[in-house]
Every structure is written in structure tokens, then in C-alpha cells.
Amino acid sequence: MTLDALGNAHFITARADRHVAPRFWIEADLDHPRSDVVGAVLRATAHGVYEARIDGRPVSDSVLDPGWTAYEWRLPYQEHDVRDLVATGSGAVRLDLVLGNGWYRGDLAFAGANANYGDVISVAAVLEVTYRDGSVQRIITDANWSAAASDTTRNSLYNGQTIDARRRHVTAPPLEVLEVDVERGRLVPQSGPPVLRHETFQPTAIWTSPTGRTLVDFGQNLVGWLRLTVKGPEGTQIEIRHAEVLEDGELGTRPLRAAEARDVFILSGGVDTFEPTLTFHGFRYVEVRGWPGDLSPDSLEAVVVHSEMRRTGHFSCSEPLVNQLIHNSVWGQKGNFLSVPTDCPQRDERLGWTGDLAAYAASACFQFDSADFLDNWLADLLAETAHSPDRAVPLVVPDALKYATFPEDFEMPPWTATAVWGDAAIWVPQALWTAYGDADRLASHYPAMKLHLASVQRYISPTGLWDLGHQLGDWLDPDAPPDQPADAKADPHVVATTCLYRSATFAAEVAGIIGESEDATRWTQLAERTRAAFNEHYVDGGIIKSDCATVYALAIAFGVLDDEDRGRAGDRLAAIVRDAGHRVTTGFAGTPFVTWALSETGHVDDAYALLLEKECPSWLYPVTMGATTVWERWDSMLPDGTINPGEMTSFNHYALGAVADWIYQVVGGIRPAAAGYTRVRIQPVPGPGITWAETSYECRHGMISAAWHTDDGGFTLDVALPDGLHAEIVLPDGRVEQVVGGVHRLTTAH
């Protein structure tokens, strides 16, 4: 990428109220007739979000461009092929740019942090037109452009958007256009997928609440906005409030905290169409005020918005509640993979918490092709880490929290190396490597791995344990008080030390793959020291310090235990799970691995019972309560239908849905036997409560499918593989078959 990707285009802004979305435009004469245009490209980016139109027509289907990145070091520009727009029509070409606050001036974060990257938003663009004779004309943004307030008088990602249709029919007073100095060395071509509109939902129910308010249910907790066409008296104001749940028959807005999630549409008196594309909301329900006349299901629709991702994994089984759990995981990923992988999409937060993704990355890569999306995010992670205090991985990426202005009575955790959260620098590339096998990208992620491990080493005590510094531990342990989410049963240093072992082990493997032999030795030695220290200080006869499900799950799943202790630990974990009535007792750290640890130590029945439990806390409890996405807390909604009293309660949070990875690989049976599924292991492990399962995954080599069922006569497995793909099929009776491509049926007797 050259530094003049935008040519001589200047970043421009307008002197306007910060809530207004200014509109910039120019009408430029072309050097040749439009019929002579053989190519036209618009390159643009912004501090904020922009929408571009040529002669009144959108230049692309993408929204919220350029998305959210670590703006200080990476500002992506988009390249739109606009030949058809420029080549048609006649006379001067008109280019319009609408500029919104987006994430750059989004008053981001929580507890009144109001984090912003700057006070001034700006946009830059160059329209490059190529003619039949080979000549090139460039139309660039500069102070000569015109500007005025658009029909958007208020725009905020958290609070919503106000659109005044009356402004579409009048000439707004001009605004002063100013050129802004932006460091052009941070410009990079867009590498992440665009944010697009996807499905639309019609209302499933419209009714009047106990207090007389009009409520609408779209049947699915989703992320996006409403689109509507309406006619009413000029000046009529329609207000739309959004929420994920109902409480006491009314819109349940308390979990939104300070986010207003409120769109306002002001009618022109004619037929008006509204679509608030400078914001987004997480919602299933809306409250509508001020609608002229009767509100019918045809009056409005919900538009689903997220980054472009291709669905690659599917699963279904004999238990409908598990199918709904997988549905909820898929929709949680849709809602939270919007430009960056967020924790939640609805309240005053929506940040790229690294711990959430560390837990969920493997599930994400099975459900959707997440390669480009996560690779782009990891580029931000590297930039943020390299410039951070202690060169430690931030808790959120991009790290808007460094601009937060929290009130004095609010305490953020110290910014040091943090297990699980910091380990995202290694675990997310591990998930990508496992799913896609891209060695070049793996190498590009390695510098962040080194930074993370180097930052951790400063907090390793002479014992060899990672027991110094601050930890978030097993976040949201279900036994923790609602207002103390870090108050877990698992000793945070036991958690941290197991995580260090896993990270050092994979970093050593990566170093070997990319030819960094000295580093491979260094990280191998770190892993060996960590393993020895863990077993010396934390393990006694298979009993692990703090003796709870999470510490056993991590120690077993990460391979930190000696063989003899591993068996004992598996038995102890199973006993803990049974003693809890197969209700979940783990938080963010332990939940992705507890079923793995059970099934890998011979306790398959307990793993299935844990998965299929319906009482709270469990994976299926939210499903029985009508959830259509994964919740942040096991009890985000209490059995009586009231919302958890904690200040941190989301109904769309994918981290605890990380059990999906185990479901796909163990219940479904499709497992990678080598990076990128160049070899496959088909090994479904049946268990009580599920009598059949069907799973498919479209890897880089084609579609893999496995379908099994049990009956009185035994077990039947049907497998379909892409041509040439080597697979090892392991049956429940221990029989192993080696096959290459094609369709196969295998059976076993009881």
C-alpha cells in the first residue's frame, strides 16, 4: 500500500453540532463524455462512519464504513467500483458524503466513560475516473466542497438516530468546510469483510402493554435497525425504543444502562421511508410511540446487520433444546461480529473484549468462515499491544478504554497481563490455524504471541507460577454475587498458570512451524517450567487447589497434569459435576472446556447430562426461558421472568456458548486431524439423551458431513468427504477405519 492511496484528497470536516451528520457534496464536470468512461473507483475512509452516493445512488451495499479499528495505527480505506454509476447519466457527476460519529466520536464504554478518539470527525475520498483514451481524472475532497446538515439531526451508536424527513425537501444553510490533518501513514486497504444488511424480520406480534404502550415482537434477538415507510401529518414524531426482553409486560430497558437505543423519525407530510444506518441496536422487541393510524405487521421490518460471513457449520440432533442452543450460538455470533468481535451489541459497551473471543473463537470458526474477520481484528490486537503499557494485550481491542474518563468512584482493573483475556493473542490464532491452516497468517500473528508471553513473564514468581498481578479469573462463575462477577470459586492464579502452559505450548509449536527455532526452544522451556511448577504447587494426589470444576477442566483440557493425576482429576471433576446435580458451576474460563475434560477422561455420560440439564444454571435453562441468543449470565433472566439485578446483564453474549465447539466435535463428530482440515477425524461419541445427530462443515477442501443414529440394533454412522480428503473414522466400539474421500456407512452392534 502506498501512502497516497487517496491521492491528494484531504480529510474534511464541517463546523456543525456534534449530533448532526453533515452532508458534503461536489458537482464536478468530467473531462470526457460519460460514454467514454471505462473505469471508475471511489476510495474513501473516515474518522467516523460515512455513506457515499454518486448521483444520488449508493456506491455499495456496505454500511458503517470504514468500521472500527485501532484508528491511531490502522485506518482502513474502502475501494468501490463505481464505473456503472459514473458511466450512466449525463452532465456533471455529483458525489455526496454523509458523515456520522460512529465509533470515532461515539462516547464509548460504560459507567460514564464517554471514551472518544477525538473531538473532530472527518472524511476523505477520491473518485478516480479512467477514460477510453487512457487518461485519468481524479475528484478529491478538499475545502472547496459544499456542506450542510443532512436529515440526520442526532446520531449515536448507543443512543440512536433522529431523522427529520422535512429536511429532505428544503435547502439547509451551508456549513463551513475545513481541512483536517490526519496522519496518512496509518492508511491501510480494508482487509476485514464489510458490514452488510442480511435477513429481514417481520413482526410476529403487536400488542398493547399494561401501561398502554404499543409493543412489537420480531421473534428473534438480533442486531440492526428498523426500516419503515409511513405517511402522516407533517411534523409527526415517531419514536422507536429497543430492548432484548420484556419485564412485567413492558420493554426491559434496564440492561441497556445509559444507552438510549432510541430512534426518532419526523414525518414530512408525504410518504417517508426511514432507515437509521448511522447506528445499530441489539433487540427483539420495540416500543413504538406516535405512529399515525394503525400499526400493522406490514408497517415495519427489522433489518439484520453484521459483518459479511459465510455460514460453514451446521448441526442438528434429536434434542430440540440443543438445536435451539446452537441456533442461539449462531445468532450470538451474527450479532457480535459487527466490524469487531464485541461482547454484546445493545448496551453502553459493545467493546471487543479479548476474553470473550478467547473462549469462543473455536466455535466461531466452525459456524462461519471467520478467517478474514478475525485476521483483521488480530492486526488491531498487535498494534494495540505493541503500543500499550507493559506491552500487554489490552482487555479490549480496539482499546477505546484508554480514552475513558471514568468517575472517581469507578475502579477499572489494573492494566497488566491477564490470563484468558491476554491469551486471546495466542488462542484466537490457534483457532484460525486449526480451522484454516494458513501459515502466512499464522506467522503474522506470531509477534503478538511473543509480546503476550513476554508481558506474562514479568508476573511469574520465583516459584514458576503466574501468581503475580491482577486477574479476572473465572469471570461470571454462577456462584459469584451479581455485583461481584470476578468472585469465583477457582483460584485465579491456578487459572492463570494453566492458561500460560497452553499458550506457551502453542507458541512453541508456531515458532517451529515458521522457523523460529530459538523461540521454539524458549517457549518449550517456559511451558515445561510452568507445568512442573503447577504440579508441584497446585496438585496433590490429583486434587487441584481450589477444588472446583474450572480448575480441573482447564488442567485436563490443556494437558498440564501427569497421566496418573489426570485420571484422578477426571474422576474428581465428574464427582463435582454430579454433586451439583449436573448444573453448570463454571464461568468464562472453565465453561468452554468442562465437557471436553469430562468426555476425554471417560465421563461421557456426565458430559451429556451437563449439556442436557434444564435447571438454572445450565446451557438449556435460557432456552427453556425463550432465549434466541446466548446470555451473558446463566441467570440473566430469573425463573420468575424478572431481569437479573446485576448492573451487567446482557441477553446476547456468546462466551458461555463456547460449548458449541464440543457439540460439533464430540456429539457431531467432525474433528480436524491436521491444521486446516487437511486430514479429518470423524469420531462422534454418543451419550444418553441424544439418539441421533447430523453435522456438516465446509472446510477449505469441501463439505464434510457426519450423521449418526442409535437404535436397538446398535450404532450407524454415515460420512461424506470431499474427494481426496483423508479421514480416520473412530467408532464408539473403538474400531478405526482409514478412508479417503467419498461416502461411507459404518455400523457397530451394542
Buried (B, 14 or more C-beta within 10 A) or exposed (E): EEEEBBBEBBBBBBEBEBBBBBBBBBEBEBEEEBEBBEBBBBBBBBBBBBBBBBBEEBBBEBBBBBBBBBBBBBBBBBBBEBBEBBBEBEEEBBBBBBBBBBBBBBBBBBBBBBBBBBEBBBBBBBBBBBBEEEEEBBBBBBEEBBBBBBBBBBBBBBBBBBBBBBBEEEEBEEBEBBBBEBEBEBBBEBEBBBBBBBBEBEBEEBEEBEEEBBBBBBBBBBBBBBBBEBEBEEEBEBBBBBBBBBBEBBBBBBBBBBBBBBBBBBBBBEEBEBBBBBBBBBBBBBBBEBBEEEBEEEBBBBBBBBBBBEEBBBBBBBBEBBBBBBBBBBBBBBBBBBBBBBBBBBBBBBBBBBBBBBBBBBBBBBBBBBBBBBBBBBBBBBBBBEBBEBBBBBBBBBBBBBBBEBEEEEEEEEBBBBBBBBBBBBBBBBBBBBBBBBBEBBBBBBEBBBBBBEBBEEBBEEBBBBBBBBBBBBBBBBBBEBEEBBBBBBBBBBBBBBBBBBBBBBBBBBBBBBEBEEBBEBBBEBBBBBBEBBBEBBBEEBBBBBEBBBBBBBBBBBBBBEEEBBBBBBBBBBEBBBEBEBBBBBBBBBBBBBBBBBBBBEBBBBBBBBBBBEEBBBBBBBBBBEBBBBBBBBBBBEEEBEBBEBBBBBBBBBBBBBBBBBBBBBBBBBBBBEBBBBEBBBBBBBBEBBEBBBBBBBBBBBEBBBBBBBEEEEBBBBBBBBEEBBBBBBBBEEEEBEBEBEEBEBEBEE
